[in-house]
Amino acid sequence: MQIVSQYVIRWHWLRFMYVYTAIVAGSFGLGAILAPSGVQSILDMTAQDPVVFGLNGSIFLTFGLVSILGVRAPLKYCSLLLVELVYKLIWLCGVVVPLALRGEFPASSIVQVLVFATFVLGDLVAIPFRYMFGGDIEYLRAQKQPK
């Protein structure tokens, strides 16, 4: 963790979350595109609409590929982590919780919920919210990232 000006930038956490996204989301996305029935079988998923499942796979693969750029330039790609955080929170609160409260949440999706929870927690630690919403980036020009 490094404190610069009034911001705290957790460089190692940022890079870790980009690598984690590249591996997990990229792998799932690639699998969903190249071997959709295999991914559904491995994850014990119910049959999916192939177009929608392929679209989801494309989105996840995109997250994985763009996150590779984030490893090299972590602050430039913070918005990627923010998008992941927001959509996962919306899914957890708007889909998972209501299904669980009605007793309709499929047990086969527990692993997905746990994986998404690790992303939410990691993103909450890694994303430099004060930097993103503070509007002051001048200090970054003088700052050197640790290697």
N, C-alpha and C positions, 0 to 999 in steps of 0.2 A: 504494500500500500504506500502510496506517495501522496503527500499533501503539497499542493501547489496553489498559491494564491488562496482563494477561499474554497477551492474545490479539492475533493479527494478522488483520485483516479486509482482504481485497483487494476493495474495493468495485467497482472497474472490472472485475475478472475476474468477480465474481459477476454483475454486470449483463450483461456480455458473454455469459456462459453462458446466461442467461435469454433474451436476444435470439436467440442461436444456436439454442437449443432451440425457441423460438417459430417461427423461420423454417424450420429443417430438419424437425423432428418435425411441426410443424403443417402444413407443405406436404405432406409424405408422407402424413400421416393424412387430410387433406382429399382428396388425390388417390386414396388407397386406397378411400375411401368413395364419392366421386363418379364416378371413372373407373378402376375397378380394373384392367381389361384394359389401359388406356393406361399406367398405372404399371408393370404387370408387363412390358409391351413395352419401355418406355423403359429400365427397369432390367435387361432381359434375364433376367427371372425365369421359372422354370418355372411351369406352371399351378398355382394355389393353390385350396384349398377356399374358396369365396366367403364362407362364414360365418366361418371362422377369419381370413381375410385382412381381412374387414370388422371383426372384433373387434380385430385388430392396428391397423388404421387408426383405430378409435375411441380406442384407448389412446394412440397417437401424437398424435392431434389433442388429446386431453385434456392430455397433457404440454405441447403447444404453447400451448394456451389458458391453463393455470394458470401457465406460465412468464411470461406477460405480467404477472401479478400480482407475480411475483418481481422484475421490473424496478423496481417502485415500492417494494416492501418486501423487499429481498434476504434479510435474515436470517430473516424469517418463513417463507420458502419454501425454505430450504436442504434440507429433507427431500426435496423434489422432485428436486434434483440428486443427493442421496445415493441415492435409489431408482434413478435413471438409471445412476449409477455402478455400483451393485451388480448390477443385472440385466445390464448390458453386460459386466461382468467375468465373471459366471456364464456368459453366452452364449459369450464368447470362449474361456474355459477349458473349459467343459463341452461345447460343440458344435463350435466352429471348430477348436481344437487337436486333438481326437480325429479329426475328419474329415481334417484335414491330415496327421496322422501315418499314417493308413491310405491316404493318396493319393486320398481321395474328395471333397475339398473342391472345389466347383464354381468355376471361374475367374470366372464371372459374379458371384460374391458378393464379390470382392476389393474393389470400391468400397465396399460396405456395411461391410466390416471396417475399411477405412481411415477412413470417416466415424465409425464407432463408436470407433475409436482416438483420433480427435481429441476426441470427447466425454470419453473416459476421462481423457486427459491434461488437458484443460481443467477437468474437475470436480476432479481431484486438486489442481490449483493453486488453484481458486476456493473450494472448500468449506472453511470455517473449522472443521476437525475439533475443535480444542481448545475452541472456543466450543460446538459442538454437544454434545460429550461431557463438557465441564467442569462443567456444572451451575450455573455462576455467571453469571447474566444481570443482576445488579444494576448492573454497570458500564455496561451498554447504556442504561440509563435516563438517565444523565448524558451519554451520548455523542451527538454530532450527526453525522449522515451528511453527507459532502461531496456537493454537488450537481453 
